[in-house]
């Protein structure tokens, strides 16, 4: 399963070389995965179908350079009026907050680039809030991966989320197998 942005510049089948039928694909603004507690959405329904009915073995969340959804998230004012876009991209609010803390002194463009990757990690963690996903990951039947496509430099970065009790520092998750293709 691939969760990617709706942006027409980043078609996951073209980027990853999939043929029809090779990957169940969901596309939405900013490639976000809402947490289970967020309630039903098209993305949540697709996750339930892919994991429980199709029994996919891998989920890949793909972010990308110059993402308009992430730019909207980074420009968002907490006190501004509600809109469909604001309501949706607020799913990535923790990525925005950690970006401001880690890269707040950088240019807006650099902050967005940081947040584009950070929001992928946030979506990977949100996947673990779905009981059926957490169960299959714990059993080793499902792997979660993050990816980042930089269409300016024609590079693709991929990493895997490791999830289990007792990792270094008492955490339940870590990143492994980070690789960059150009």
C-alpha positions as CSV (number, residue, x, y, z in Angstrom):
1,X,0.0,0.0,0.0
2,X,1.2,3.5,-0.9
3,X,-0.1,6.7,0.7
4,X,1.0,9.7,-1.4
5,X,0.1,13.3,-2.1
6,X,-2.6,14.3,-4.5
7,X,-0.1,16.6,-6.2
8,X,0.1,15.7,-9.9
9,X,3.9,16.1,-10.0
10,X,4.3,13.0,-7.7
11,X,2.5,10.1,-9.1
12,X,3.6,7.1,-7.0
13,X,3.2,4.6,-9.9
14,X,5.6,6.7,-12.0
15,X,8.1,7.4,-9.2
16,X,8.2,3.8,-8.0
17,X,7.7,2.0,-11.3
18,X,4.5,0.2,-10.3
19,X,2.5,-1.6,-13.0
20,X,-1.3,-1.7,-12.6
21,X,-2.3,-4.0,-9.8
22,X,1.0,-3.9,-8.0
23,X,0.1,-1.4,-5.3
24,X,-3.0,-0.3,-3.5
25,X,-2.7,3.5,-3.6
26,X,-4.3,6.3,-1.6
27,X,-3.7,9.9,-2.5
28,X,-4.6,12.9,-0.4
29,X,-3.5,16.5,0.3
30,X,0.0,16.3,1.9
31,X,0.0,12.5,2.1
32,X,-1.3,12.6,5.7
33,X,-2.6,9.7,7.8
34,X,-5.0,10.9,10.5
35,X,-4.8,9.1,13.8
36,X,-7.4,6.4,14.5
37,X,-9.1,8.7,17.1
38,X,-9.7,11.3,14.3
39,X,-12.7,9.2,13.1
40,X,-13.6,8.0,9.7
41,X,-12.1,9.3,6.5
42,X,-11.3,8.1,3.0
43,X,-7.8,7.3,4.1
44,X,-8.9,5.4,7.2
45,X,-11.3,3.4,5.1
46,X,-8.6,2.6,2.6
47,X,-6.2,1.5,5.4
48,X,-8.9,-0.8,6.9
49,X,-9.5,-2.4,3.5
50,X,-5.9,-2.8,2.5
51,X,-4.7,-4.2,5.9
52,X,-7.8,-6.3,6.8
53,X,-9.1,-7.5,3.4
54,X,-6.1,-7.4,1.1
55,X,-3.6,-8.2,3.9
56,X,-0.9,-6.0,2.5
57,X,2.6,-6.7,3.9
58,X,4.0,-3.1,3.5
59,X,2.7,0.4,3.9
60,X,4.8,3.2,2.4
61,X,4.0,6.9,3.1
62,X,5.6,9.1,0.5
63,X,6.2,12.8,1.1
64,X,7.7,15.2,-1.5
65,X,9.5,18.4,-2.2
66,X,7.5,21.7,-2.5
67,X,4.4,20.2,-1.1
68,X,1.5,22.8,-1.1
69,X,-0.3,21.0,1.7
70,X,2.8,21.2,3.9
71,X,3.2,24.9,3.0
72,X,-0.4,25.5,4.1
73,X,0.3,23.7,7.3
74,X,3.4,25.8,8.0
75,X,1.5,29.0,7.2
76,X,-1.5,28.1,9.3
77,X,-2.4,30.5,12.1
78,X,-4.0,28.9,15.1
79,X,-6.6,31.6,15.4
80,X,-7.6,31.8,11.7
81,X,-11.0,30.8,10.4
82,X,-11.7,27.2,9.7
83,X,-11.5,25.7,6.2
84,X,-11.5,22.3,4.7
85,X,-7.7,22.6,4.0
86,X,-6.9,23.9,7.5
87,X,-9.0,21.2,9.1
88,X,-7.2,18.5,7.0
89,X,-3.6,19.7,7.3
90,X,-4.0,20.2,11.0
91,X,-3.6,16.4,11.2
92,X,0.1,17.2,10.7
93,X,0.2,19.8,13.5
94,X,2.8,17.9,15.6
95,X,5.1,17.9,12.6
96,X,4.7,21.6,12.3
97,X,5.5,22.1,16.0
98,X,8.6,19.9,15.9
99,X,9.8,21.7,12.8
100,X,9.4,25.1,14.4
101,X,11.4,23.8,17.4
102,X,14.2,22.2,15.3
103,X,14.3,24.5,12.3
104,X,12.5,27.7,13.2
105,X,15.6,29.7,12.6
106,X,15.8,28.6,8.9
107,X,14.1,30.1,5.9
108,X,10.5,29.2,5.2
109,X,11.5,27.0,2.3
110,X,14.0,25.0,4.5
111,X,11.3,24.7,7.3
112,X,8.9,23.3,4.8
113,X,11.5,20.8,3.5
114,X,12.0,19.7,7.1
115,X,8.3,19.5,7.8
116,X,7.7,17.4,4.6
117,X,9.8,14.6,6.0
118,X,8.7,15.1,9.6
119,X,5.0,14.8,8.6
120,X,5.9,11.4,7.0
121,X,7.2,10.2,10.3
122,X,4.1,11.6,12.0
123,X,1.9,9.7,9.6
124,X,3.9,6.5,10.3
125,X,3.3,6.9,14.0
126,X,-0.4,7.7,13.3
127,X,-0.6,4.3,11.5
128,X,0.2,2.6,14.8
129,X,-2.9,4.1,16.4
130,X,-5.1,1.8,14.3
131,X,-5.5,-1.4,16.4
132,X,-5.4,-3.7,13.4
133,X,-2.2,-2.1,12.1
134,X,-0.5,-2.1,15.4
135,X,-1.4,-5.8,15.9
136,X,0.0,-6.8,12.5
137,X,3.2,-4.7,12.9
138,X,3.7,-6.3,16.4
139,X,3.3,-9.8,14.9
140,X,5.8,-9.0,12.1
141,X,3.1,-9.4,9.4
142,X,3.2,-5.7,8.3
143,X,6.1,-3.3,7.8
144,X,5.8,0.5,7.8
145,X,8.0,2.6,5.6
146,X,8.6,6.3,4.9
147,X,9.7,7.9,1.7
148,X,10.6,11.3,0.4
149,X,10.7,12.2,-3.3
150,X,12.6,15.3,-4.2
151,X,11.5,16.1,-7.8
152,X,13.9,19.0,-8.0
153,X,17.0,16.9,-7.5
154,X,15.4,13.6,-8.8
155,X,16.2,11.7,-5.6
156,X,14.1,9.3,-3.5
157,X,14.9,8.6,0.1
158,X,13.4,5.6,1.9
159,X,13.4,4.4,5.6
160,X,11.7,1.7,7.7
161,X,10.0,2.2,11.0
162,X,11.0,-0.4,13.6
163,X,8.3,-0.9,16.3
164,X,8.8,-3.1,19.4
165,X,9.1,-2.8,23.2
166,X,12.5,-2.1,24.7
167,X,14.3,-0.2,22.0
168,X,17.2,2.0,23.0
169,X,16.2,4.8,25.4
170,X,12.9,3.0,26.2
171,X,11.2,4.0,23.0
172,X,8.9,1.8,21.1
173,X,10.0,2.9,17.6
174,X,13.1,3.7,15.7
175,X,14.2,4.3,12.0
176,X,16.3,1.8,10.1
177,X,17.5,1.0,6.6
178,X,17.6,4.6,5.5
179,X,18.7,4.8,1.9
180,X,18.9,7.5,-0.9
181,X,18.5,6.8,-4.6
182,X,19.2,9.3,-7.3
